[in-house]
Amino acid sequence: MLNGRVYGAEHDDPNPGPLPHRTHAELVGGPLLDIHGWRTEEVDDGVALTAGLSRWPGGRALYDPHSGEPRTPGPGVSCRFHYSGDTP
């Protein structure tokens, strides 16, 4: 499942999709997130991404993995992050 757009890719990038040799997390309901080189602890902590449509101007959208969901090591989509809220 290496299709779609990667979070942070430029709007006018002719190839905004994932690179096959990188590791990605699927943001459920959104793009992929490049997590290549992240430690297990960093993936476990989830992520706060800048979001143009946050509840707060300049806010961040929070995404976390669900416990018990499978993870696949190596390149490709290795896990899923689920939206868990917004923060200022």
Buried (B, 14 or more C-beta within 10 A) or exposed (E): EBEBBBBEBEEEEEEBBBEEEBBBBBBEEBBBBBBEEBEEEEBEEBBBBEBEEBEEEEBBBBBBBEEEEEEEEEBBBBBBBBBEEBEE
